[in-house]
Amino acid sequence: MTMRDRGPEAADVQTLRAELDELLRARQFAAQRERRLSEELRAVHEPDRTPGAGHPPRQPDPELLRQLAHAQNLREGLGARCLELSDRLLAAEDRLLAERPINEPPRHMGRSATRPATGPAAGPAASERADRPTGWDAPLIPPQRPHSPGARFDANHHGEPAAGPRPERPGSIASALPNRPRPADDRTGPAARQASWDRTGAPGRPVGDPRPTAPTPDERGRRTVADSWNPRTATAPSTTPADRTAAPAAQSPANQHDNQHGNHPGNDRFRPPAPGHAPAQPNSTPPNSTLLNDTLPNSAQPNPAGRPTGGHPAPAQPRPGGSPGPAAPAQPSGPVRGRTVAELTALTQRISGLHQQGAAQESAAIVRQVAVMITPEDVTRLAALLQKNGPAGSSTYLARSAAAGAPEHAAATLAELRREGLIDEAADLFHTLWSASSAALPALLAALEQSGQSADGQTLLWERASAPADELAELAQHLRAAGRTDDVRNLLRQAAGRPINEVAAIAGALTGETAAALVGELVRLRSASDIGRFGTAIRGAAELYDTLLFAVDDLEESRARSAFAALRSAGLPTEPAPRPRSRSRQRR
């Protein structure tokens, strides 16, 4: 029986494995090319003679530097994609194993896997397994996994492994994952009991046990701190742990279907939408918003009447087509006060508790909303708490969610994360800023400059120089409208180094002075043969070709003669097309 006959989940796992293997090979080739270019650049840069009078040191080849930078970016991008596919593959394998009965052996274990263990070495565990029902009457029990279920922040797992920790093979993909959980060596000592208390709210209770218990004095104290996030709890009736445990189960059947199949916010970026369903937005609010309102401060709660008064933002307006758009994260309209350590600690415990109860969407929604509701300093402190005590991956998810806020908030958060040494979180936030829209990029560049991160702004601009022609033209228009002429010049200078056909397409998408500036950068940076090929590509656009002739005419005499010779060799005219006298310009 093939993998496809076993169901869509098995086919998905096989597809992910093949794609991951292909990406790993591509990353290996990119690393080899980067190493080869580095060695070549080092060999060229090392002087073969002692520099002295008349023998200046040799400079590195700019073309080698450009190729090396391109190889480095390619390797880093492929590595990030490999990590993403690894997380998706782990989640798919979990779902596949959960659908298989416990008595069915894995395909790769053979016939010996079903043979019961006998003898004194088997112990009571073997007799317990022998008493379980087998065959088709066996219940669908999720099999044991080597990692803690629910450990990844944006995944849905249930249950707790009974086996101890299993060492991972050095050099494997799983050992290199930054968000992969590391099981503790001692599950019976005081540290394990304290971790169980932090996860479930009951000392000594196994992780994932849904049975309610009476609130202890310590739990009441923690609830008092957590209730400070919501002023309404002073008059509202108190809730028991049973109510809080039952809250995630009160979801609609559609939400339960999404939770079973892993359709959570963390995977929407990497998973194509199902047939007949619109893709989920990363900033969409889950249907069950009660838990979100109980955790966020009062300024973060939406105004039911739709009036943005008293610091309450108005709900999202419907789209022009008539369908309501996704609700964006609520942002405070007034000054935001700093949060205390107790409040941030209570929020961390609430996020961890929801995640352990299986309410992955609710916990992710809380993180997504809080990321834009508190100050950058509090975002950094909360990220540190989540990195230490929260679900795996929640700190980086918090950092990525900060990009949905105002540009000043995102830039300040990036600076604070770097200042506190949260390198992974800062890198995730910066990579998320790469996807900023062309209309929002000028404000983001200004915010990065104000926070002392001008180099990061130039990196974003350098990344955008490789965008398609339409996007690059739109970005240049927004930058010019914002008065950032230096950024426009830098963007066009980098775009002028692209292949000639792409430069011609970009020049055709630009208008007016921006197109003339791109042509001017091209004739100043490229060779005479490149200018001839560019003239051939834009020959159909008379006005743009005249701009090329005037730009070549403005060069120094020797370079102008070479460029005009290249144009004549390509069979192109070297005089502008006849135009009315008021719009004509005579060459020198």
PyMOL commands that set and color helices and strands:
alter all, ss='L'
color gray80, all
select helices_A, chain A and resi 8-45+62-98+111-114+123-130+135-137+173-176+190-200+217-227+231-234+241-246+253-260+290-295+298-300+341-356+360-370+376-389+394-404+407-419+423-433+441-450+454-464+469-481+485-495+500-509+512-525+528-537+542-553+557-569
alter helices_A, ss='H'
color red, helices_A
deselect
rebuild
show_as cartoon
